[in-house]
C-alpha cells in the first residue's frame, strides 16, 4: 500500500472518532449532584442579619431555577426566600436550603442544612442611673444599671467602693452613706471587667435641727460635788461629733462622754478670799462638727461658806440678854459641826464641842441659850467650825468679821 495512503487513512480515523465523541458529549446533559451554602456560619448574635449565598456542584451544570429556604424555629431566626436570615432570640435553629433539579427521568429535590446558635446580644457598655450623687450620713440610694445596646441580655454586675469609711455598696447596687467625705462607686461587668461605669458620691453632714444643753444652767454646784448636763444633737442621724471649751478651768472640771454628750461637772476649790461673795461662774461652750451651731451652759460653783449660814436669835430675859445660834445647811450633802465658839475681837467667851451632823437643807440650833454679857452687840462673833469633804471651815454669823 502506498505509504501516503496509509497516512491519510490514520488521520481520517482520528478525526472521525473525535467528532463522534463531541457529538456524544453534546447530547448528554450535566446534572447537579449537590447544593450547599457558600458562607455557612455556626453562630450569630440576636438582632443581627446574614445573607446566605447558595451554590451547587458541579459548577458546569446549569444553575437551579430557584432555591427555597426554611427555618426550623421562626421564633429564634427567620429566613426569607432570598436567603436573608434575621436572628431574633437566643437558641439553636436549623436552616435548610433546598432546590428542585432535573434528571434524565424527571426531577429530584436536593437539600443542605446548617445548625446555627443564636447568641445573646453582646453587651458593648453599661450606664448608671447617675454619675454624681449627693447624700447625707446614714441615708441610702439604689444605683441601677442599663446595658448598651438596650436589647442586650443583662449581665452580672460586680460592685465596689474605693472608700468604705464614707460609703459602701451592696451586691444589688444599694449605696449606704457612712460618714462625711467622698467615695467612688464602680460597677463592672463580671464577664468582661473592662466594661465598667462609675459614680462619684459626696456624703454631706445632716443639717441640725437642735443643738443645746439640757439643762443649760447648772446652779448650786458645791466644791467637790458633781452635777450633769447633756448636749442634745438632733436629728439622731446628724453628725454627733462636737468640740467644747471652758471659760474658766479653775472653777470646775468637766468629764465628757462623747457617745451621748453627757457632761459631768465637778466643782473645784475657790480662793478663800472670794468666800462669801456668792457663786463663781463659768461657761461650757460646745460647737457642732460643721461649725454652724453653738450651745452654752452656765455653771455656778459655790464655796462652803456660801452654802452654809449662821443666824443668831437674841432674847432679853430677867434683865439679861441671851443668844441662841442656829447653823443652816443649804447644800446637798451632810456637814459635820465640830464645835461652837462665842468670842469678841480678842477673847473666846464660850467654846462647845458638838460633833453634830447636819443633813442637807436642814438646820441645827444650839440646845442651850448663852448669856450675852460683857459683849457689845456690834462686837461679838458666833462661829461654827465644820468639816466638809475632809477639810475644816469656819462659818460665822453675819456680824463684823475680824479675820480668819
C-alpha positions as CSV (number, residue, x, y, z in Angstrom):
1,X,0.0,0.0,0.0
2,X,1.2,3.4,-0.8
3,X,2.7,4.9,2.3
4,X,0.8,8.1,1.7
5,X,-2.5,6.4,1.5
6,X,-1.8,4.8,4.9
7,X,-1.1,8.1,6.5
8,X,-4.4,9.6,5.2
9,X,-6.4,6.6,6.5
10,X,-5.0,7.1,10.0
11,X,-5.7,10.8,10.1
12,X,-9.3,10.3,8.9
13,X,-9.9,7.7,11.5
14,X,-8.7,10.0,14.3
15,X,-10.8,12.9,13.1
16,X,-13.9,10.8,12.8
17,X,-13.5,9.4,16.3
18,X,-13.1,12.9,17.8
19,X,-16.2,14.3,16.1
20,X,-18.2,11.3,17.2
21,X,-17.1,11.9,20.8
22,X,-18.0,15.6,20.6
23,X,-21.4,14.7,19.2
24,X,-22.0,12.2,22.0
25,X,-20.9,14.8,24.7
26,X,-23.2,17.5,23.3
27,X,-26.1,15.1,23.5
28,X,-25.6,14.0,27.3
29,X,-26.5,16.9,29.7
30,X,-24.6,17.5,33.0
31,X,-26.8,17.2,36.2
32,X,-26.3,18.9,39.6
33,X,-25.0,16.4,42.2
34,X,-25.4,18.6,45.4
35,X,-26.2,22.0,46.7
36,X,-24.7,23.9,49.7
37,X,-24.4,27.3,51.4
38,X,-21.2,29.1,50.4
39,X,-20.9,31.3,53.5
40,X,-22.0,28.9,56.3
41,X,-21.8,30.1,59.9
42,X,-22.1,28.4,63.3
43,X,-23.4,31.3,65.4
44,X,-24.8,34.8,65.2
45,X,-25.9,37.4,67.7
46,X,-29.5,38.2,68.3
47,X,-30.7,41.2,66.3
48,X,-28.2,40.6,63.5
49,X,-28.9,39.7,59.9
50,X,-27.0,37.5,57.4
51,X,-27.5,36.9,53.6
52,X,-26.6,33.4,52.7
53,X,-25.3,32.5,49.1
54,X,-26.3,29.1,47.7
55,X,-24.0,27.2,45.4
56,X,-24.1,23.8,43.6
57,X,-21.8,21.1,42.3
58,X,-20.6,20.5,39.6
59,X,-20.3,24.1,38.6
60,X,-20.5,23.1,34.9
61,X,-24.2,22.1,35.4
62,X,-26.9,24.6,34.8
63,X,-28.0,26.5,38.0
64,X,-31.3,25.5,39.6
65,X,-34.2,27.6,38.6
66,X,-34.8,28.6,42.2
67,X,-33.9,27.9,45.8
68,X,-36.0,27.5,48.9
69,X,-35.1,28.4,52.5
70,X,-36.6,27.1,55.7
71,X,-36.1,27.8,59.4
72,X,-36.8,25.1,62.0
73,X,-37.9,27.7,64.5
74,X,-39.1,31.2,63.4
75,X,-39.1,32.4,67.0
76,X,-35.4,32.1,67.1
77,X,-34.5,33.0,63.5
78,X,-36.3,33.7,60.2
79,X,-35.0,33.4,56.7
80,X,-36.7,34.8,53.6
81,X,-36.7,33.4,50.0
82,X,-33.6,35.4,49.1
83,X,-31.6,33.7,51.9
84,X,-31.6,36.7,54.3
85,X,-31.6,35.4,57.9
86,X,-32.7,37.5,60.8
87,X,-31.6,36.4,64.3
88,X,-34.4,37.1,66.9
89,X,-33.9,35.2,70.1
90,X,-31.3,33.2,71.9
91,X,-31.3,29.5,71.0
92,X,-30.5,26.9,68.3
93,X,-32.1,26.7,64.9
94,X,-31.7,24.6,61.7
95,X,-31.6,26.3,58.4
96,X,-32.4,24.2,55.3
97,X,-31.6,25.0,51.7
98,X,-33.5,23.1,49.0
99,X,-33.7,23.1,45.2
100,X,-35.5,21.1,42.6
101,X,-33.0,20.0,39.9
102,X,-33.5,17.9,36.6
103,X,-32.5,14.3,36.0
104,X,-32.8,12.1,32.9
105,X,-36.2,11.0,34.0
106,X,-37.9,13.8,35.8
107,X,-36.6,15.9,38.7
108,X,-35.2,15.5,42.2
109,X,-35.1,17.8,45.3
110,X,-31.8,18.3,46.9
111,X,-31.2,19.5,50.5
112,X,-28.5,21.0,52.6
113,X,-28.7,22.1,56.3
114,X,-26.7,24.1,58.8
115,X,-27.0,24.3,62.6
116,X,-26.8,27.9,63.9
117,X,-26.7,29.1,67.5
118,X,-28.3,32.5,68.1
119,X,-26.3,34.2,70.8
120,X,-27.5,36.9,73.2
121,X,-26.9,40.4,72.1
122,X,-23.3,41.3,73.1
123,X,-23.0,44.0,75.8
124,X,-20.9,46.9,74.5
125,X,-21.2,49.1,77.5
126,X,-23.1,49.9,80.7
127,X,-24.6,53.1,82.2
128,X,-25.6,54.0,85.8
129,X,-28.7,56.0,86.6
130,X,-26.5,58.7,87.9
131,X,-22.8,59.5,87.8
132,X,-22.8,62.1,90.6
133,X,-24.6,61.5,93.9
134,X,-25.1,63.9,96.9
135,X,-26.0,62.1,100.1
136,X,-26.2,62.6,103.8
137,X,-24.9,60.3,106.5
138,X,-27.0,57.2,107.3
139,X,-29.0,57.5,104.0
140,X,-29.3,55.0,101.2
141,X,-29.6,55.3,97.4
142,X,-30.0,52.5,94.8
143,X,-27.9,52.6,91.7
144,X,-29.3,50.8,88.6
145,X,-27.6,49.6,85.5
146,X,-28.7,49.9,81.9
147,X,-26.9,48.0,79.1
148,X,-25.7,49.1,75.7
149,X,-27.3,48.3,73.4
150,X,-30.7,48.4,75.1
151,X,-31.8,45.0,73.8
152,X,-28.6,43.3,75.1
153,X,-29.1,40.5,77.5
154,X,-28.4,41.8,81.0
155,X,-25.1,40.5,82.5
156,X,-24.0,40.1,86.1
157,X,-22.6,43.2,87.8
158,X,-19.9,43.4,90.4
159,X,-19.9,46.5,92.7
160,X,-17.1,48.1,94.7
161,X,-16.4,51.3,96.7
162,X,-13.0,52.9,96.9
163,X,-13.7,54.4,100.4
164,X,-15.9,52.3,102.6
165,X,-15.5,54.6,105.5
166,X,-17.5,57.1,103.6
167,X,-19.9,54.9,101.5
168,X,-20.4,51.2,100.9
169,X,-22.3,49.4,98.2
170,X,-24.2,46.1,98.3
171,X,-24.4,43.4,95.6
172,X,-27.7,44.9,94.3
173,X,-26.3,48.5,93.9
174,X,-27.6,50.0,97.2
175,X,-25.2,52.7,98.3
176,X,-25.1,53.4,102.1
177,X,-23.6,56.7,103.3
178,X,-21.5,56.2,106.4
179,X,-19.7,59.4,107.1
180,X,-18.9,62.8,105.6
181,X,-16.4,62.6,102.7
182,X,-16.1,61.4,99.1
183,X,-16.1,57.9,97.5
184,X,-16.3,56.4,94.0
185,X,-18.7,53.5,93.4
186,X,-17.7,51.3,90.4
187,X,-20.0,48.8,88.6
188,X,-18.2,46.2,86.4
189,X,-19.5,43.6,84.0
190,X,-18.4,40.3,85.6
191,X,-18.0,38.6,82.2
192,X,-15.8,41.5,80.9
193,X,-14.3,43.7,83.7
194,X,-13.1,46.1,81.1
195,X,-16.7,47.3,80.7
196,X,-17.5,49.5,83.7
197,X,-19.3,52.6,84.9
198,X,-18.5,54.9,87.9
199,X,-20.5,57.1,90.2
200,X,-18.9,59.9,92.4
201,X,-20.5,60.1,95.9
202,X,-20.3,63.0,98.2
203,X,-21.6,62.5,101.7
204,X,-22.6,65.7,103.4
205,X,-23.4,66.3,107.1
206,X,-27.1,66.2,108.1
207,X,-28.5,69.7,108.9
208,X,-29.0,70.1,112.6
209,X,-32.5,70.9,114.0
210,X,-31.5,71.1,117.6
211,X,-28.1,71.7,119.4
212,X,-28.4,72.7,123.0
213,X,-27.6,71.8,126.7
214,X,-30.3,70.3,128.9
215,X,-30.2,71.9,131.4
216,X,-28.3,75.0,130.2
217,X,-27.8,76.2,133.8
218,X,-26.0,74.1,136.4
219,X,-26.7,76.0,139.6
220,X,-25.8,75.5,143.3
221,X,-22.8,73.3,142.4
222,X,-20.7,72.9,145.6
223,X,-17.0,72.4,145.8
224,X,-16.1,68.7,145.4
225,X,-19.6,67.7,144.2
226,X,-20.8,66.8,140.7
227,X,-23.8,67.6,138.6
228,X,-24.6,66.7,134.9
229,X,-25.9,68.3,131.8
230,X,-26.4,66.8,128.4
231,X,-25.7,68.1,124.9
232,X,-28.7,67.3,122.7
233,X,-28.0,66.9,119.0
234,X,-30.9,66.3,116.7
235,X,-31.8,64.6,114.4
236,X,-30.2,61.4,115.7
237,X,-28.6,60.6,112.4
238,X,-26.9,64.0,112.2
239,X,-23.2,64.2,112.8
240,X,-22.9,63.7,116.6
241,X,-19.4,65.0,116.9
242,X,-18.7,68.2,118.8
243,X,-15.9,70.2,120.5
244,X,-16.1,72.2,123.7
245,X,-14.2,74.8,125.7
246,X,-14.4,76.0,129.3
247,X,-14.3,79.7,130.1
248,X,-12.5,79.0,133.5
249,X,-10.7,75.8,134.2
250,X,-10.2,76.7,137.8
251,X,-13.9,76.9,138.8
252,X,-14.9,73.4,137.7
253,X,-13.6,70.3,136.0
254,X,-15.5,68.5,133.2
255,X,-15.6,64.9,132.1
256,X,-17.4,64.2,128.8
257,X,-18.9,61.1,127.4
258,X,-18.7,61.8,123.7
259,X,-21.0,59.0,122.7
260,X,-24.1,60.5,124.4
261,X,-22.9,64.1,125.0
262,X,-23.1,63.7,128.8
263,X,-21.1,66.4,130.7
264,X,-20.2,65.6,134.3
265,X,-19.1,68.7,136.1
266,X,-17.2,68.8,139.4
267,X,-16.9,72.0,141.4
268,X,-13.3,73.0,142.0
269,X,-11.8,74.8,145.0
270,X,-12.4,78.5,145.3
271,X,-9.9,81.0,146.6
272,X,-10.9,81.6,150.3
273,X,-10.6,85.3,149.6
274,X,-13.7,85.0,147.5
275,X,-15.8,83.2,150.1
276,X,-19.0,84.9,151.0
277,X,-19.0,86.8,147.7
278,X,-21.5,84.4,146.1
279,X,-21.1,81.8,143.4
280,X,-18.3,81.9,140.8
281,X,-19.5,81.3,137.3
282,X,-18.0,79.6,134.3
283,X,-19.4,78.6,130.9
284,X,-19.1,75.5,128.7
285,X,-19.4,76.3,125.0
286,X,-20.0,73.4,122.6
287,X,-19.6,73.7,118.8
288,X,-21.0,71.3,116.2
289,X,-18.7,69.4,113.9
290,X,-19.6,71.5,110.9
291,X,-19.1,74.7,112.9
292,X,-22.6,76.0,112.2
293,X,-24.1,75.7,115.7
294,X,-23.1,76.5,119.3
295,X,-24.6,75.8,122.7
296,X,-23.7,77.4,126.0
297,X,-24.2,76.0,129.5
298,X,-23.6,78.3,132.6
299,X,-22.2,76.7,135.7
300,X,-22.3,78.3,139.1
301,X,-20.0,77.0,141.8
302,X,-20.4,77.9,145.5
303,X,-17.8,77.8,148.2
304,X,-18.7,76.1,151.5
305,X,-19.3,79.4,153.4
306,X,-21.7,80.4,150.6
307,X,-23.7,77.1,151.1
308,X,-23.9,77.4,154.9
309,X,-25.3,80.2,157.1
310,X,-25.3,81.1,160.7
311,X,-28.1,83.1,162.4
312,X,-28.4,84.3,166.0
313,X,-31.5,84.9,167.9
314,X,-31.3,87.4,170.7
315,X,-33.6,87.4,173.7
316,X,-33.9,89.6,176.9
317,X,-34.9,87.7,180.0
318,X,-34.7,88.6,183.7
319,X,-32.7,91.7,182.8
320,X,-30.2,89.5,180.9
321,X,-29.6,89.0,177.2
322,X,-29.3,85.5,175.8
323,X,-28.3,84.4,172.3
324,X,-29.3,81.2,170.5
325,X,-27.2,80.4,167.4
326,X,-28.5,78.2,164.5
327,X,-26.5,76.6,161.7
328,X,-28.2,76.2,158.3
329,X,-27.0,73.7,155.8
330,X,-28.2,75.0,152.4
331,X,-26.2,72.4,150.4
332,X,-27.0,68.9,149.1
333,X,-24.5,67.0,151.3
334,X,-24.3,66.4,155.1
335,X,-22.0,68.6,157.1
336,X,-20.3,67.8,160.4
337,X,-20.3,70.6,163.0
338,X,-17.3,70.1,165.3
339,X,-17.6,73.0,167.7
340,X,-19.2,76.3,168.5
341,X,-17.4,79.4,169.8
342,X,-18.6,82.8,171.0
343,X,-15.9,85.5,171.1
344,X,-15.1,89.1,170.7
345,X,-12.2,90.6,168.9
346,X,-9.6,89.1,171.3
347,X,-11.3,86.7,173.7
348,X,-13.2,83.4,173.5
349,X,-16.1,83.5,175.9
350,X,-17.6,80.2,175.1
351,X,-16.4,77.0,173.3
352,X,-18.6,74.0,173.0
353,X,-17.7,70.6,171.4
354,X,-20.6,69.4,169.3
355,X,-19.7,66.8,166.6
356,X,-23.2,67.0,165.2
357,X,-24.2,66.0,161.6
358,X,-26.5,68.4,159.8
359,X,-28.4,66.8,156.9
360,X,-28.8,68.6,153.6
361,X,-31.1,71.6,153.6
362,X,-31.6,71.2,157.4
363,X,-30.7,73.4,160.3
364,X,-29.1,72.9,163.7
365,X,-29.9,75.1,166.7
366,X,-27.7,75.0,169.8
367,X,-29.9,73.4,172.6
368,X,-28.8,76.0,175.2
369,X,-29.0,79.7,175.4
370,X,-25.8,81.5,176.1
371,X,-25.9,84.6,178.3
372,X,-24.9,87.7,176.4
373,X,-22.7,89.6,178.9
374,X,-19.8,91.9,178.8
375,X,-20.0,91.9,175.0
376,X,-21.2,94.8,172.9
377,X,-23.8,94.0,170.3
378,X,-21.6,95.0,167.5
379,X,-18.5,93.2,168.8
380,X,-19.4,89.6,169.2
381,X,-18.9,86.7,166.8
382,X,-20.8,83.4,166.8
383,X,-18.9,80.8,164.9
384,X,-19.3,77.2,164.0
385,X,-16.3,75.0,163.0
386,X,-17.3,72.4,160.4
387,X,-15.7,69.6,158.5
388,X,-16.7,69.3,154.8
389,X,-15.1,67.0,152.2
390,X,-12.2,66.3,154.7
391,X,-11.4,69.9,155.3
392,X,-12.2,72.3,158.2
393,X,-14.0,75.6,157.6
394,X,-15.3,78.3,160.0
395,X,-18.8,79.7,159.4
396,X,-19.7,82.8,161.4
397,X,-22.7,84.9,162.0
398,X,-23.1,87.9,159.7
399,X,-21.6,90.4,162.1
400,X,-18.2,92.1,161.7
401,X,-15.7,89.6,160.6
402,X,-12.3,90.1,162.4
403,X,-10.3,87.9,160.1
404,X,-9.7,84.2,159.8
